[in-house]
Amino acid sequence: MSTQLPTLVAGLVDDAAVFPPGNAPLSDAMAAHRLHRAAWYADLVGPLLLPASTITTGDLSPLVDPEESFAIGVIGDTGIDRLPFALSFLPPLGVTARQVEVPVARRGEDPQPGLTELVKLAERLDGLPVYAEIPLTFGLMAALDALADSRAQGVPVAAKFRTGGLAAELFPTPAELAAVICACRDRDLPFKLTAGLHHAVRHLDPETGFTHHGFGNVLAATLAAAEGASVGAVAELLTVRDERPLVQATDGRHDAARPLWVGFGSCSIVEPLTDLIRLGLVNGGFEA
């Protein structure tokens, strides 16, 4: 059986092992990430996501070999103004930043001031992709307009949205998420997602009582949106709890790149990989 990953899911899952709910120690996360990058499913896996604070405290330094060309994504938990300081630690370590992701506002705050500051930083980062995490509340559409305008001027900025977390209000409804996906579609704006997307199909987590979005739902919804589907039709795909229509939505598309949706961060790589195999979207197997 072929273990080649289809282009449709290439780079779908960034490795967020050090973040909740996984909270893996840095040394363990890096060792596991090296195994993922050497495995047959390596093309599924994006960079290891690390907080800027971990970099500036020097915790990364003893764990990397400058000869190995280790790649990470930097999560800006120290504030936009201190990101250049964190990034300055990486070249001497032989570590490459593949992307930067930064929250620009808290829920209920105007995202424009933080977004303006982040765009100015992105202009100085030599083409490094920058993702602005925007709350799905006040000022969202204006922020997307601003991002689209900056991209049109050649600034490599895009959007990031939270689809889960430790509180119910962090889980957008299908209608809210569909509106965001279609808004990005209308602006030709790439986006990333984070939190709550370990499994392919929408489901209720019995431990927390939260209903989680499925990444398979998001994939089907994004494919439909890219073809011009309405917000209502996209939202309907996000509510599906039957895997069959989600698999059908990918028929004939396995060799094509995903439109708009860059991917998502997950503290587990094995869980989404297992679901992709179960759904028949990926062929192969792995040793525990």
Protein Blocks (a to p, Z undefined) as FASTA:
>chain_A
ZZbdcfklgokbccfklpcfklpafklmmmmmmmmmmmmklmmpccddddfklmmnommm
mmpcfklopacddddfeojklmmmmmmmmmmnopacfbdcddfbdehiafklmmmmmmmm
mmmngopacdddddfbehklmmmmmmmmmmmnopacdddddfbdjbfklpccfklmmmmm
mmmmmnopacddeehilbfbdcddfknopacddfklmmmmmmmmmnopafklmmmmmmpc
bfklmmmmmgoplmpccehiabdcdfbfklmmmmmmmnopagcdddZZ
